[in-house]
Amino acid sequence: MRRDIIAIAGVELELFEAGNGPPILFLHGAQGFALEHPCVGPLSARHRLIAPSHPGFGNSSLPEWIDAVDDIAYIHLELLERLGLDQVDVIGCSIGGWVAAELATKMPKAVRRLVLVGPVGVKTGPVDRLDIPDIFAQPQSALEKLLFHDPDRMRMDPARLTDEQLAIMVRNRETLALLAWEPYMHNPKLPHRLHRVTAPTLFLRGESDGLVSAEYLAAYARLLPNARTATIAAAGHAPHAEQPDAFANTVLTFLDAGAV
């Protein structure tokens, strides 16, 4: 895997790339992207995997003017232009799914096929109740149960992390709060734009996802003109981490079904 820093609109954007073939833009969730991510191998075996760290995540800078997911979508659109890519498949996970949905409404023709994994970004339920549990109010033990099918297996030991990795974890959480705190985990305007998405879309969740419910996912999918849903067994909010092979098989089957 190659790692670069690209300057875009005043952002020093960290960019990872691996593999060759039809391009996939992978937009990470709140935990960020890492070289050792288990889904990298399966996804890059026959594709060019392009995985930027969103501004404020990983080692990407965060200028003061960026304060919304909408801003990040524009950064990644400019990245595609910089890379000379007219059309890509896009995979977005959690808040990365929100970024992907925003991106697909702004330039529909740039997205060939779209996969949204446990995505947030819209409000589907009553105004007096959160669609997504308040992750900032949860103790770590409770949050792990919401995130993972098997929290004991997926639990991260901070003692094994370097100072740099710990700093990135804290920074990722700070940026998430900046982007998703108010309104919580959604853009009120996005539902009115999703009809613009032309790409066939797969909404995907782990069966044990405690953040994104099956009802929320189905309601989200109904906002797009050509979408369907699927579930990964024995996985929570991050099926790409808990079940990387099943995740890759499901996603690549969907993407390759539209290959020319």
C-alpha positions as CSV (number, residue, x, y, z in Angstrom):
1,M,0.0,0.0,0.0
2,R,1.2,3.5,-0.9
3,R,0.8,6.5,1.4
4,D,0.9,10.1,0.1
5,I,0.0,13.6,1.2
6,I,-1.9,15.7,-1.4
7,A,-2.7,19.4,-1.0
8,I,-6.3,20.1,-1.9
9,A,-8.1,23.4,-1.1
10,G,-5.8,24.1,1.7
11,V,-6.1,20.6,3.2
12,E,-3.0,18.3,3.5
13,L,-4.9,15.1,2.6
14,E,-3.5,11.8,3.7
15,L,-4.1,9.3,0.9
16,F,-3.6,5.5,0.8
17,E,-3.7,3.4,-2.4
18,A,-3.3,-0.3,-3.1
19,G,-3.9,-2.6,-6.0
20,N,-4.7,-2.1,-9.7
21,G,-7.9,-2.4,-11.7
22,P,-11.2,-0.6,-11.6
23,P,-11.1,2.1,-9.0
24,I,-12.8,2.0,-5.6
25,L,-13.0,5.1,-3.5
26,F,-13.2,3.9,0.2
27,L,-14.5,6.5,2.7
28,H,-13.8,5.4,6.2
29,G,-15.9,5.7,9.4
30,A,-15.2,7.4,12.7
31,Q,-12.3,5.1,13.6
32,G,-10.3,6.3,10.5
33,F,-8.3,4.2,8.0
34,A,-5.2,2.2,8.8
35,L,-2.7,0.3,6.6
36,E,-3.4,-2.9,8.4
37,H,-7.2,-2.7,7.9
38,P,-8.4,-6.3,7.2
39,C,-10.5,-5.4,4.2
40,V,-7.6,-3.9,2.2
41,G,-6.4,-7.2,0.8
42,P,-9.7,-8.5,-0.5
43,L,-10.8,-5.2,-1.9
44,S,-7.4,-4.4,-3.6
45,A,-6.9,-7.9,-5.1
46,R,-8.5,-6.9,-8.4
47,H,-9.3,-3.2,-7.9
48,R,-7.4,0.0,-7.3
49,L,-8.3,0.9,-3.8
50,I,-8.2,4.7,-3.0
51,A,-8.7,5.5,0.7
52,P,-8.3,9.1,1.8
53,S,-8.3,10.1,5.5
54,H,-11.1,12.7,5.8
55,P,-9.9,16.2,6.9
56,G,-9.3,16.1,10.6
57,F,-8.9,12.3,10.7
58,G,-5.6,10.3,10.6
59,N,-2.9,12.6,9.4
60,S,-5.1,14.9,7.3
61,S,-5.1,18.5,8.3
62,L,-8.3,20.3,9.3
63,P,-8.6,24.0,8.2
64,E,-10.9,26.2,10.2
65,W,-13.4,26.6,7.3
66,I,-14.3,22.8,7.3
67,D,-17.1,22.2,9.9
68,A,-19.6,19.9,8.1
69,V,-19.7,16.6,6.2
70,D,-20.9,18.5,3.2
71,D,-17.4,20.3,3.1
72,I,-15.6,16.9,3.1
73,A,-17.7,15.7,0.1
74,Y,-16.3,18.6,-2.0
75,I,-12.8,17.7,-0.9
76,H,-13.1,14.2,-2.2
77,L,-14.7,15.3,-5.4
78,E,-11.7,17.4,-6.0
79,L,-9.5,14.5,-5.2
80,L,-11.1,12.4,-7.9
81,E,-10.5,15.3,-10.4
82,R,-6.8,15.4,-9.3
83,L,-6.4,11.7,-9.8
84,G,-8.0,12.0,-13.3
85,L,-10.9,9.7,-12.4
86,D,-14.2,10.5,-14.2
87,Q,-16.1,7.7,-12.5
88,V,-15.5,5.3,-9.6
89,D,-17.3,2.9,-7.4
90,V,-17.7,4.3,-3.9
91,I,-17.8,2.5,-0.5
92,G,-18.7,4.6,2.5
93,C,-18.8,3.3,6.1
94,S,-20.7,5.0,8.9
95,I,-19.9,8.7,8.7
96,G,-18.0,7.8,5.5
97,G,-21.4,6.6,4.1
98,W,-22.8,10.0,4.9
99,V,-19.9,11.6,3.0
100,A,-20.5,9.2,0.1
101,A,-24.2,10.0,-0.1
102,E,-23.5,13.8,-0.1
103,L,-20.8,13.2,-2.8
104,A,-23.2,11.2,-5.0
105,T,-25.9,14.0,-4.9
106,K,-23.4,16.6,-6.0
107,M,-21.9,14.8,-9.0
108,P,-24.1,11.8,-9.8
109,K,-22.2,10.8,-12.9
110,A,-18.9,10.4,-10.9
111,V,-20.3,7.4,-9.1
112,R,-20.8,4.1,-11.0
113,R,-22.0,2.0,-8.1
114,L,-22.5,3.0,-4.4
115,V,-22.2,0.9,-1.3
116,L,-23.3,2.5,2.0
117,V,-22.2,0.5,5.1
118,G,-24.1,1.3,8.3
119,P,-24.5,4.9,7.0
120,V,-25.7,7.9,8.9
121,G,-26.7,11.2,7.5
122,V,-30.5,11.5,7.4
123,K,-33.3,11.8,10.0
124,T,-36.0,9.2,9.5
125,G,-37.7,8.9,12.8
126,P,-39.7,11.3,15.1
127,V,-38.1,14.6,15.8
128,D,-38.1,14.0,19.6
129,R,-36.1,10.8,19.4
130,L,-32.6,10.1,18.1
131,D,-32.3,7.7,15.2
132,I,-28.7,6.9,16.2
133,P,-27.8,6.4,19.9
134,D,-25.8,9.2,21.4
135,I,-22.3,7.7,21.1
136,F,-20.8,10.6,23.1
137,A,-22.8,9.8,26.1
138,Q,-21.9,6.1,26.2
139,P,-19.3,4.6,28.5
140,Q,-16.7,2.7,26.5
141,S,-18.1,-0.8,27.5
142,A,-21.6,0.1,26.4
143,L,-20.3,1.7,23.1
144,E,-18.4,-1.5,22.3
145,K,-21.6,-3.5,22.6
146,L,-23.3,-1.2,20.2
147,L,-20.4,-1.3,17.7
148,F,-19.4,-5.0,17.6
149,H,-21.0,-8.4,17.4
150,D,-18.1,-9.7,19.4
151,P,-16.8,-6.9,21.6
152,D,-14.2,-9.1,23.4
153,R,-12.6,-10.0,20.1
154,M,-12.6,-6.5,18.6
155,R,-11.6,-4.6,21.8
156,M,-8.5,-2.5,21.3
157,D,-5.9,-2.4,24.0
158,P,-4.6,1.2,24.4
159,A,-1.4,-0.2,26.0
160,R,-0.4,-1.8,22.6
161,L,-0.8,1.5,20.7
162,T,1.9,4.0,20.0
163,D,1.7,7.6,21.1
164,E,0.9,8.6,17.5
165,Q,-1.9,6.0,17.2
166,L,-3.4,7.2,20.5
167,A,-3.2,10.8,19.4
168,I,-5.0,9.9,16.1
169,M,-7.8,8.1,18.0
170,V,-8.4,11.2,20.1
171,R,-8.3,13.5,17.1
172,N,-10.7,11.3,15.1
173,R,-13.2,11.5,18.0
174,E,-12.8,15.3,18.2
175,T,-13.4,15.7,14.5
176,L,-16.4,13.4,14.6
177,A,-18.0,15.6,17.3
178,L,-17.3,18.7,15.3
179,L,-19.0,17.3,12.2
180,A,-21.9,15.3,13.7
181,W,-22.9,16.9,17.0
182,E,-25.5,19.4,15.8
183,P,-27.7,18.4,14.2
184,Y,-26.8,15.0,15.5
185,M,-25.6,12.6,12.8
186,H,-27.6,14.1,9.9
187,N,-28.0,16.9,7.4
188,P,-31.6,18.0,7.2
189,K,-31.1,18.9,3.5
190,L,-29.7,15.6,2.4
191,P,-33.1,13.7,2.1
192,H,-34.2,16.3,-0.4
193,R,-31.2,15.7,-2.6
194,L,-30.9,11.9,-2.6
195,H,-33.3,11.6,-5.6
196,R,-30.3,12.9,-7.6
197,V,-28.3,9.7,-7.0
198,T,-28.3,7.7,-10.3
199,A,-25.9,4.9,-9.2
200,P,-27.3,1.5,-8.2
201,T,-26.9,1.5,-4.4
202,L,-26.3,-1.2,-1.8
203,F,-27.2,-0.4,1.8
204,L,-25.3,-2.8,4.0
205,R,-25.3,-3.4,7.8
206,G,-24.0,-6.0,10.3
207,E,-26.9,-8.0,11.8
208,S,-25.7,-6.9,15.3
209,D,-25.3,-3.2,14.6
210,G,-26.5,-1.3,17.6
211,L,-26.2,2.1,16.0
212,V,-27.9,1.7,12.7
213,S,-31.1,-0.3,12.9
214,A,-32.6,-2.4,10.1
215,E,-35.6,0.0,10.1
216,Y,-33.3,3.1,9.8
217,L,-31.4,1.4,6.9
218,A,-34.6,0.5,5.1
219,A,-36.0,4.0,5.5
220,Y,-32.7,5.5,4.2
221,A,-32.7,3.2,1.2
222,R,-36.2,4.3,0.2
223,L,-34.9,7.8,-0.3
224,L,-32.8,6.7,-3.3
225,P,-34.3,5.8,-6.6
226,N,-32.4,2.5,-7.1
227,A,-31.3,0.9,-3.8
228,R,-31.5,-2.3,-2.0
229,T,-30.4,-3.6,1.4
230,A,-28.3,-6.6,2.6
231,T,-27.0,-7.9,6.0
232,I,-23.7,-9.4,7.1
233,A,-24.0,-12.1,9.7
234,A,-21.9,-12.1,12.9
235,A,-21.0,-8.5,12.5
236,G,-21.8,-5.1,14.1
237,H,-21.4,-1.5,12.9
238,A,-18.1,-2.3,11.2
239,P,-18.7,-5.5,9.2
240,H,-15.6,-4.7,7.1
241,A,-13.5,-5.1,10.3
242,E,-15.4,-8.0,11.9
243,Q,-16.1,-10.1,8.8
244,P,-13.8,-8.7,6.1
245,D,-14.1,-11.7,3.8
246,A,-17.9,-11.9,3.9
247,F,-17.9,-8.1,3.5
248,A,-15.6,-8.1,0.5
249,N,-17.5,-10.9,-1.2
250,T,-20.8,-9.2,-0.8
251,V,-19.5,-5.8,-1.9
252,L,-17.5,-7.1,-4.9
253,T,-20.4,-9.3,-6.1
254,F,-22.5,-6.1,-6.2
255,L,-19.8,-4.0,-7.8
256,D,-18.8,-6.6,-10.4
257,A,-22.5,-7.2,-11.4
258,G,-22.3,-3.8,-13.0
259,A,-19.0,-4.2,-14.7
260,V,-18.8,-3.6,-18.4
